[in-house]
Amino acid sequence: MQNNPVMNLVAGADIGGSHITAGLVDIDNRKLIDSSVVRKHIDPAADSDIIIGQWCDAILDCHKTVGITIQQTGIAMPGPFDYVNGISYIKGLHKYENLYGLNVKSMMAKQLQVEPAQISFKNDAQAFMAGELFCGCAAGYSNVVGITLGTGLGSAVYYNNEQREGDLYCMPFREGMAEDYISSRWFVFEYEKLTGNTVKGVKELADRMHTDPHAARLFETFGATLAEVLLLRYKDQNPEIIFIGGNIAHAWDCFIPSAIRYLEERDSTIRLTKAMLGEKAALIGACCG
């Protein structure tokens, strides 16, 4: 394989709880090379060598799609993780526990036959933010908050040309913390409490939005609660936009009207917008920004 002398391509990878998505990013033209994207299922309970091998296979395969050798690779990684040194401290989360205490960076560098310095890691929420800043809905802004809504509540902040990991999930709120009320498990718990019936997740409730008054009520409550949390946490920062991604954002039209209404009733100037890049954001942001 030969390096492409024209395009400035770097690899990005997004590691989720049971998958890896890897692809090449054209840095100069600020876009993902869609034809290079490779997605592989990962068994998060597998031995460390198997997990590392599958991650590296995905990264190698994305390079093979355009016939170049590995230069730099940025990886979006869930925590707890030492992002500078590449050591995993994930434990008690039912994923990747066999990597605990291992130098993932060195292991991947050896398998990819590159120097450890050619591999970098970034918190997945920060990578999501970096991707949207680089070529998504936050491009051109200087005071931005990004949040991800899913099984948990992720957040990142870009302010005064500095990006930092957010702490919205653990903000004290009502009888617990913000994530207790702004996550998919809240929907599942509250729906069962209201109806005595169980649902798998938010998508199932979104499909029932117009036929099930209980589902509609939950989305109304969720939107207002989301806005309340955002206003409490970010009123002083006064961001230009707060963009929202994650699986719950697929139900945007179900909850965002009540969130906007809550903000308007309190004369807030905070503007909510939907993330543009979807699952591509973290992959792109892992290797840029």
C-alpha positions in Angstrom: 0.0 0.0 0.0 1.1 3.5 -0.7 0.2 6.7 1.0 -2.0 9.1 -0.8 0.2 12.1 -1.7 -2.8 14.5 -2.1 -5.3 14.0 0.6 -4.5 14.5 4.3 -6.2 11.5 5.8 -6.2 10.4 9.4 -8.1 7.6 11.0 -10.8 8.0 13.6 -12.4 5.3 15.6 -15.4 5.3 18.0 -15.5 2.6 20.5 -19.0 1.8 22.0 -20.1 -0.7 24.5 -20.4 -3.5 21.9 -19.0 -2.2 18.7 -16.2 -0.2 17.0 -16.7 2.1 14.0 -13.6 3.3 12.2 -13.1 5.5 9.2 -10.8 8.0 7.5 -11.2 11.7 7.8 -10.1 14.2 5.1 -8.7 16.9 7.4 -8.2 19.5 4.7 -11.7 19.2 3.3 -13.3 18.6 6.7 -15.3 15.5 5.8 -15.5 11.8 6.5 -14.6 9.4 3.6 -17.9 7.5 3.8 -16.6 4.6 1.7 -13.8 3.9 4.3 -16.2 3.4 7.2 -16.0 0.0 8.9 -18.2 -1.2 11.7 -17.6 -4.3 13.7 -19.5 -6.0 16.6 -17.3 -6.5 19.7 -17.9 -8.9 22.6 -17.2 -6.6 25.5 -16.7 -9.7 27.8 -14.0 -11.2 25.6 -10.3 -11.7 26.6 -8.1 -8.6 26.2 -6.2 -10.0 23.2 -9.4 -10.6 21.3 -10.8 -7.2 22.0 -7.6 -5.4 21.0 -7.3 -7.6 17.9 -10.9 -6.8 16.7 -10.3 -3.1 17.3 -7.1 -3.2 15.3 -8.7 -5.2 12.5 -11.4 -2.5 12.1 -8.7 0.3 11.9 -6.6 -1.7 9.4 -9.7 -2.5 7.3 -10.7 1.2 6.9 -7.2 2.0 5.6 -7.4 -0.9 3.1 -10.5 0.7 1.5 -8.4 3.5 0.1 -5.0 1.7 0.0 -3.0 3.8 2.4 -0.8 2.9 5.4 -1.5 4.0 8.9 -0.3 7.5 9.9 -2.2 8.9 12.9 -5.2 7.3 14.6 -7.5 9.0 17.1 -9.9 6.9 19.2 -13.0 8.0 21.1 -13.1 5.9 24.2 -15.6 5.6 27.1 -14.2 6.0 30.6 -12.8 5.6 33.1 -9.7 5.8 31.0 -6.2 7.4 31.2 -6.5 9.3 27.9 -2.9 10.5 27.9 -1.2 7.2 28.6 -3.8 4.9 27.1 -4.6 2.8 30.2 -8.1 1.5 30.8 -9.7 1.7 34.2 -13.1 0.5 33.1 -14.6 -1.7 35.8 -18.0 -2.6 37.1 -19.7 -1.4 33.9 -20.2 -4.9 32.3 -17.9 -3.9 29.4 -14.2 -4.3 28.6 -13.4 -5.3 32.2 -10.6 -7.6 30.9 -8.7 -4.5 29.8 -8.6 -3.1 33.3 -5.1 -1.8 34.2 -3.7 -2.6 30.7 -1.8 -0.2 28.5 -4.2 -0.3 25.6 -2.2 2.2 23.6 1.0 0.0 23.6 -1.0 -3.1 22.9 -2.7 -1.5 19.8 0.5 0.1 18.6 2.2 -3.3 18.6 -0.6 -5.0 16.7 -0.9 -2.1 14.2 2.9 -2.0 13.9 3.1 1.8 14.6 4.6 3.9 17.3 2.5 4.6 20.4 2.8 8.3 19.6 0.7 7.6 16.5 -2.3 6.7 18.6 -4.3 9.1 20.7 -7.4 8.7 22.8 -10.2 11.1 23.6 -13.2 10.9 25.9 -16.2 9.9 23.8 -18.3 13.0 24.9 -15.4 15.3 24.1 -14.9 13.6 20.7 -18.6 14.1 20.0 -18.2 17.8 20.7 -15.0 18.0 18.6 -16.7 16.4 15.6 -19.6 18.8 15.6 -17.2 21.7 16.1 -15.0 20.5 13.2 -17.7 20.0 10.5 -21.1 19.8 12.1 -23.8 22.0 13.7 -21.3 23.8 16.1 -18.8 24.9 13.4 -18.0 28.6 13.7 -19.3 29.0 17.3 -17.0 29.8 20.2 -19.3 29.2 23.2 -21.0 25.8 22.9 -22.4 23.0 25.0 -22.9 19.5 23.6 -24.9 16.8 25.4 -25.7 13.2 24.5 -28.9 11.6 25.7 -29.0 7.8 26.0 -28.4 5.2 28.6 -26.5 7.9 30.4 -26.1 11.7 30.2 -22.9 12.8 28.5 -21.7 16.4 28.1 -18.8 18.5 26.9 -18.2 22.3 26.9 -16.3 24.5 24.4 -15.6 28.0 25.8 -12.9 30.6 25.3 -11.3 28.3 22.7 -10.9 25.5 25.2 -12.8 22.2 25.2 -13.3 20.3 28.4 -15.2 17.3 29.6 -18.6 18.1 31.1 -20.0 17.0 34.5 -23.7 17.4 33.8 -24.5 13.8 34.6 -23.5 14.1 38.3 -25.1 17.6 38.9 -27.2 17.3 42.1 -30.8 17.5 41.1 -34.0 16.8 43.0 -33.6 13.4 44.8 -30.4 12.4 43.1 -28.4 13.6 40.1 -29.3 14.9 36.7 -28.6 11.6 34.9 -31.3 9.9 37.0 -33.9 12.1 35.3 -32.3 12.6 31.9 -31.6 9.1 30.5 -33.4 6.2 28.9 -33.7 4.4 32.2 -35.9 7.2 33.5 -38.4 6.5 30.7 -38.4 2.8 31.3 -38.9 3.2 35.1 -41.5 5.9 34.9 -43.6 4.1 32.2 -43.7 1.0 34.4 -44.7 3.1 37.4 -47.5 4.7 35.4 -48.9 1.7 33.7 -47.5 -1.5 35.2 -46.1 -2.4 31.8 -42.5 -2.7 30.7 -40.9 -1.2 27.6 -37.4 -1.9 26.1 -36.5 1.7 25.6 -37.3 5.2 24.3 -37.8 4.1 20.7 -40.8 1.9 21.7 -42.3 4.9 23.5 -41.7 7.3 20.6 -43.6 4.9 18.3 -46.5 5.1 20.7 -46.4 8.9 21.1 -49.6 9.6 19.3 -51.6 6.6 20.5 -50.5 6.2 24.2 -51.2 9.2 26.4 -48.8 7.9 29.0 -46.0 8.0 26.5 -46.9 11.5 25.4 -47.0 12.6 29.1 -43.5 11.2 29.7 -42.0 13.0 26.7 -43.7 16.3 27.8 -42.2 15.8 31.3 -38.8 14.8 30.0 -38.5 17.8 27.7 -39.3 20.3 30.5 -36.9 18.5 32.9 -34.1 18.6 30.3 -34.6 22.3 29.9 -34.7 22.8 33.7 -31.4 21.0 34.1 -29.7 22.9 31.2 -30.9 26.2 32.5 -29.7 25.5 36.0 -26.3 24.3 34.8 -25.5 26.7 31.9 -27.4 29.9 32.6 -24.2 31.7 33.7 -22.2 30.4 30.8 -24.9 31.6 28.4 -23.8 29.4 25.4 -24.6 30.4 21.9 -26.1 26.9 21.3 -26.6 23.7 23.1 -26.6 20.8 20.7 -28.1 17.4 21.5 -27.2 14.0 20.2 -27.5 10.4 21.4 -30.1 7.8 20.9 -32.9 9.7 22.7 -32.3 12.6 20.2 -33.9 10.3 17.5 -37.2 11.2 19.3 -36.5 14.9 18.9 -40.0 15.9 17.9 -41.4 14.1 20.9 -39.7 16.1 23.6 -38.1 19.2 22.2 -41.3 21.3 22.0 -41.8 21.1 25.8 -38.1 21.9 26.3 -38.3 25.0 24.1 -41.5 26.1 25.8 -40.0 25.8 29.2 -37.0 28.0 28.2 -39.3 30.6 26.5 -41.5 30.9 29.5 -38.5 31.8 31.5 -37.2 34.3 28.9 -34.1 32.2 28.3 -32.0 32.9 25.2 -30.5 29.4 25.2 -30.9 27.8 21.7 -31.3 24.1 21.4 -30.3 22.4 18.2 -30.0 18.8 17.1 -26.5 17.4 16.4 -25.9 17.1 12.7 -23.4 14.2 12.4 -25.0 11.5 14.4 -22.8 8.5 15.1 -20.1 10.0 12.9 -19.4 12.9 15.3 -17.3 11.0 17.8 -15.4 9.2 15.0 -14.5 12.5 13.3 -13.8 14.3 16.6 -11.5 11.6 17.8 -8.9 12.5 15.3 -9.3 16.3 15.0 -9.9 19.3 17.1 
